[in-house]
Structures are given as structure tokens and as C-alpha cells.
Amino acid sequence: MSTDPELYDCIVIGAGVQGSFTAYSLAKRGKRTLLLEQFVLPHTRGSSHGQTRIIRKAYPEDFYAHMMEESYQLWAEVEKEAGVKLYRQTGLLVMGPENSDSYLKIKDTLLWSKTPTVSLSPGEFNSHIPNMKLAPGDAAIVDVNAGVLYADRALKTAQDQFKKFGGVLRDQEKVVDINPGPIVTVTTSAKSYRAKSVVITAGPWANRVLASTGLQLPLKVVRINVCYWKEKTPGSYHVKNRFPCFLLTEGEESQVHIYGLPSNEYPGLVKICLHTGSPTDPDHRDRQTDRSDVDILRRYVSRSIPGLEPEPAIVESCMYTMTPDDHFVLDVHPQHRNIVIGAGFSGHGFKFGPIIGKILCELSLGEVPTYDLSPFRIRRFQGQSKSAL
């Protein structure tokens, strides 16, 4: 066992939700861990900022629902450990054309995973979900245990707990080079560090960090317009009035799903977004000014949520890092098994933070991962990934 005081067991690059929970998992297991972040914390430049995210088991794929079973447990453990409230149960209303593939797959997954659900007929919908209209031909089911994660608070909690377990967090240190080997050297804008393993969770900057390792993944970065819509009558869509999170799988306005959260983070404003965006450069995000998604949302709000003003009151920015199949990358580097990659969370990864942290921790320690990672392996991109090695 090495006694080198300058040698870390693991360096985690990127202090978003995935990197912070990876570092937390390592430190909790007694591993000497360094967490590096290129920006001053906290920041709003990446994909983990904002006050809220949806947590749910409602997925077309059963492997996500399976992972979420433990993720819920881990979120509860972190809440208890830190004495901080991170989750609020609201339920998630899933809507879509009754016989559509996407709606039926989500419904099947909920039933397969024995998730508590409530199915709503059109008549029941009107009495249970006031101030909202179900489109003709649409069906509705509620994922009862779903709800809201307090994202900014969750991110800070993961970082605080990491430091309580002895982890070292350095912000404002951009990684400029990685030199692979049995001991990996990571050079930042400030200095160089050495570690037995490295985990790269750099979000939209993943390929830039990976460049010095000779690997490029088929990742696309898109800018998302995060829209907030004003209640005409204050409190109509508030979480305290039992208004749920919701997900429209597809419909008249768009083949890409629309999602929303009850008013909470901004009093009197409901967060409703389209799950897609326009390609962007992460260092020049706000040069992207496409608002075609806002036009789609405006039509949806006018038709289906009449208690909201049909023009967004606030539009903020976020970034998604997309893979071709919208599934994550959780794998070791093809040439360097002590370099681990968590990337391409495609706008739906936040809720998995604790379980992804556990998995990336296992991979960095050379352990057999808790879950079958076949859907997340790099080899599925054969012909789309580039290696200079």
C-alpha cells in the first residue's frame, strides 16, 4: 500500500451531480479523493444547476426503473445523513396517446416494477387534476412516489458530505491534460496531481477532457430553454395544492416529450419545458438563440393548461449532453482501465446521481459493478467513437 502523501486513490473531474456523488461514494469508503471543478462553485454553466428536477420510475426502459429503486433509497440515506430535505413527493402524471408506443412502454414498466400507480379515465382526470385538460384520445397514469428533487441543495449536500468524509474539493481548476498510465497524472490550470484512477464526469466538456486520452465519444451538446409560466390565479398549480409533476410523452404539439413541475421554486410560476434543444458550444452557450421550443410550449400551454399565462415569464438556460440513443455512458476507457467515464446523461440523469456515483466508484476501484452496464458501454457506439491510440 502506497504511503505517498501526494498520491490520490482517485481524481474525479467535474463537480456536477454525477461527479459530486462519485467523489462522495469514494470518500465514504475511505478512499483519498480529489474532486476538480473548472468553475467557481456554485455555478450555472453546466447541467446540474437549478432548484428542481423530477424524480421518477416512469421510464420506457425497465433497467432505469430497476436502478431507480436503489436511487430512491440512496437519496433518503443522504437526506438522513446530512439532515437536509432533498425530495418532495408530488406524484408524476404521465399522459400520452392511449395506444402510442412510448405511453404503453412507460405504463408497462410502472406495472412491471410494481410501482404504486393510479390510472385516470378522462372523467376521473377532470375531477382529480383541476386546471388542466387531457387531449382527446390521451390516457393518463400517475407514478405515485415520483416528485421533486431540490437540485441546487442536493448538489451542495453531496459536496459537503464528500468534504466531511475527508475529500478534497478544488474549484476554479480547469483540467488541461491527462497523462494515462498505472499512475495517472492530471494537470490543471493550477498544478499537477497524481492518482491510481481517474473518473471523468465533465458534462458538456467531456470530449475536451477526453481528448488528451485519445478518445472522442459521439456526444452532442444542446442548449435547453428552461421556461417558467405565470399562474393567472396564484396557487392554482402549487405543490401544496397537490398539483403533480407531469410528463406528456407525445402529442399534437410535439413528438418530443414535454414535462412540468408545480409552482414552488419561483412563487406563482410553473416550470414547463420541452425535452430537446439546439446544438451549442458549451463555452458560448448563450449565442444559441433558437426559440422554436418556446413556440411549441406556448401552443401546449394555451390548449392544455388554461390557468397559466401563455407566454413564459422567465426563460433560463441549461445544457444537455446527448448520446445517439439517449442512454448514459458508464464505462472504463477502452485503452486505460483506470480511467472511468460517466457522460452523456441526455437531460435525464440527475435523479440517478447517487446510484451513478456508486457505479462509477465501483468501476474506479476495479470492482464488478452492481448493475448490468450493457446499455451504457462505449462499445455500442462502434464506428461512432474515435480513438487516436
N, C-alpha and C positions, 0 to 999 in steps of 0.2 A: 504493500500500500504506500502510495506516494505521500511524502510529508512536505512537498514543495508548497510554500505558502502562497506562491503566485499562480498555482495551477488550480483551475476550477474543475469540478466534475462536469459541469455543463454551462454553456453560454446560450442564452435564449435571445434571439434578435427580433425585436418588435414587441412593444408592450401594450398591444391591443388586448382584447378579451382572451384570445387563444394563447398568446404568449404569456400573459399575466397568470393565467391558470396553469399553464405548463410549468412556469417558474415556481408557482405556489406548490404544485404537486411534488416537484423535485425537492424543494426546501423542506417540505413537511416530512419527506422521507430521509432527511438528514444529509442531503447532497449539497455540496458547496456550489451555489448557483449565482450566476451574474445575469441580470436582465438589462438589455440595452434598448434604448429608445432614441430615435434621431431628433425628435422634437422635445420642447419643454413641456412637461406634464403639469396639468391636464391639457389636452389639445383637441381640436375639432377637424384635424386634417385628414383623418383616415376613415375607418368604417365602424369603430366601436363607440363613438361619442353619441350623445343624445340622452334624453331622460328615460325613454321607454323602448322595450321590444316585446313582441309576443312570444310566449312560451306555449307549446302545444305538442300533442301527439298526432294531430291531424295531418298525415302525410300520405301521398300515394304509395310510398315505399315502406315495406314493413321493417327494413333494417333501421330506418330512422326512428320509427316508433319504439323499436326494441332498445335503441341507445337512449332514448328519452326517458325510459323507465328509470334507469340509474341516474340520469342527469337531474331529474326532479329530486331524487334522494340527496345528491351531492349539493345542489343548491340549498336544500334545507339544512344540511350539515354546516355549510359555510355561514348561513344565517345564524344558526345556534352558536357556532364557534366565535363569531365576531359580534354577536348581539345586535345585528343590523337587519332590518326588514328589506328584503330584496325582491319579493314576489307577492303579487296580489291576485287571488283567484277571481276571475270575471266570467269565465266560460268563453268559448270561441264559437261563434255562429258561422258554420260553413254553408255556403249557398252555391248553387250551380244548376245548369240544365239537368233535369231529373235522370236522364239516360246517358249523359255525357261520360266519356271515359274518365276524365280527371275527377269528377264528383264521385263516381261509383268506386274508384280506386281508394279515395280518401275514406269513404264510408266503410268499405271492406276492411281497411287497415284498422280503423277505430274498433270495429266489431271483433276482428282477429285478436287485437291486443287487449280485449276486454276492458277497454276504456269506458268509463261511465259516459253515456250519451243520452240525449233526448232528441227524438225526431219530431219535427213540427210539420203538420199539414198546413196548407195555405190558410185555412181558417184559424188554426191554432197560432200560426205565425203572427197574425194581426193582433191577437189578444196578448201574446207574450212579448212581442217586440214592437212597442209603440214607436211612432215617428219614423218608420222605415217600411218600404214597400218591397215585397218579393215579386220578381218579374214573372210573368205568365210562363208556365212550363218549368219553372225552377223548383227545386226541392231544398230542404234545409235540415241540418242536423247540428246539434250542439256538442262540442267536446267540453264536457262539464268542468274538468280540472284545469283547463287552459286558463291563461290570464296574462298579466303584465309583469315583466321584469323591469326593475328600475336600473337602467343600463349604466349611467354615469356612476351611480352609487355602487353597483356591482363591480365595476372595473376598479374603482378606488379601493373597495373592500379586498379584492383579490390581491392588489398590490400591497396594501397594508398588512395583510396576513402573511404574504410572502416575506416581507421585511421582519415581521415578528418571529418567523421561523429562521431568521438569520440570513436571508437572502440579501444580495446587494443589487440595488437599482441605480442605474446611471442614465439620466436623460440628457438630451442635447449632445448625443454622441452618435453621429452617423457612421454606419459601417462602410468602409471604403475598400476593404479587401478581406478575403478569406483564403488562407493557405492550408489546404487539406493535408492530412497525414495522420499517423497514430495519435499525435497530439495536434489539435487544430489551432492555428493562430488566427485570431480575428483582430484586424486593425480598424480603428475608428478615427474620427476626426481629432480625437484627443490623445489616444495611445493604443498600444497593442496588448491583447490578452491571450492567454493560452488555456485550453480546456481539453478534456478527454472526449467530449462530444459537443455538438452544436445543434440547436433547434432553430430553424428559420421560420418565423411567423410574421413576415413583414408586410402582409396585406397587399395593397396595390403596388408596393415596391418589391415584391417577391422576386421577380425576374432580374431586377437590377442587383439585388443582393446575391442571387444565384449565379450571376454572370461570371464571377471570378472562380466558380467551381466548375465551369464548363457546361452548365445545364441551363436550358431555357424551356419552360413549360408553356403549353398553349393557353395562356391566360389573357383575358380581355378585361380591361378596367372601364367601368361605366359610371357616369355621374347620375345620381338619383335626385329628383326634386322631392323633398320631404314637405308635404303640404298640410297646412292646418286651416280648418274651416270653422267659421264662427256660428255658434248657436243663435237662432233667432229668438228663442226663449231660453235664458240662462238655466242650466241644469238639466235640460231635456235629454242630453246624451252623456250625462255624468256617470262615472263609475259608481258613485254612491246610489244612483237611481237604477242600479242593476243593468245598465246598458253594457252589452258584452263587447269584446273584440270581435271582429268579423273578417271573413275571407270569402271573396267571390271568385270561384275557380275560373270561370269564363262567362261571357255573356254578350249582350248587344254591343256594349261599348268596346270590348277588347277580348282577344284570345289570351292575353297575359293577365294573371290574376291581380285583383285589387284587394287591398287589405286596409283595415282601420282599427283604431283604438279609441276607447271612450275618452271624453274630456277629463283631464286630470293634471297633466304636466303644465299646460297653459290654461288657466281658468277660462271656461267658455269656448274653448277651441278643441275640435276633434281632429285627430291625425288620420288622414286618409291618403294613401299613396298607391302608385302603380308599380308593380314588381318588375320594372325594367328601366333602362336608361340609355343614354347616348355615350358612345366611346369617348374617352378623355385621357389626357395625360395627367397623372396624379399630382404633378408639381405645378400644373396650370389648370386645375380643375374648373375654376370659375370662368375660363374662356369659353366653356361649353354652355351655350345659352338656349339650347333646344327646349321648347315648352310644349311639344306635341302631347306629352303625357298629361300635362295640366288640362289641355283641351278635352282629353278622354275623361278625366276625372270630373271636370265641370259638367259634362253631359250626364255622367253617372249620378252625381250628387243631385242635380236638378230633377232627375227622374225618380230616384230611389230613396233619397234622404231629404224630404221636403223641409225639415226643420232646421236645415243649415243654409247659410248664405251660399249661393252657387259660384262664388269667386273666392279663392284662397286668401285668407288674411295674412298668412306668413308662409313664405317658401324658403326652406333651408336646404343645405346640400349634404350629401353623403356619397360614398363610393362603394360599389360592389366590385369584387374581383371574381370574374366568371370563368368557369371551366366550360368546355364544349357540351358536357352533359349535365351541368349544374350541380354535380356532386363534388365533394371535397377532395383534396389531395392530402392523404395521411400516409407517409411512406418514408423510407430511407432513400438517400441519394443512390442512383444506380451504380456509381463508382466508389462511393465513400460511405460505408455503413454507419459511421459515427457522425454523419451529417443527416439530420432528420428534417423533413419538410412538412409543414402544415400550411396549406394555401388553398385559394380558390373557393372561399366559403360562400360565394354566389348569393349573398344577400339573405341567407337564412341560417347562418352559423352561430349567432350569438347565444341562443338558448342552449347550445351544446357545449358552451365554454368549459364547464368543469369536467365533462367526460372526455372532451378532446384533450384537455390538459393532462388528464390521466393517461390517455393513449399515447400522446407524444412523449410523456415522461417514460412510459414503458419502452417505447422504441429507442429512446436515447440511452437507456440502460441495457439494451440488448435483450430485453425480455420478450417473451411471447405475448402479444397484445391480448387484452381481454376480449376483443371483438374480432370477427372476421372482417378484415380490411380489403377484401377483394374489390368492392365497389370504389375504393379510394386509392388504389395502387396506380403508380405512374405508368406502368406497362399498358394500361388501357388506352393510352394516347400514342401507341406505336405509330410512327410516321409523322406525328404532330409535335413531339418533343425533339429538341435539338441538343446534341452533345458534341462538344469540341474535343472530348478526350478519346 
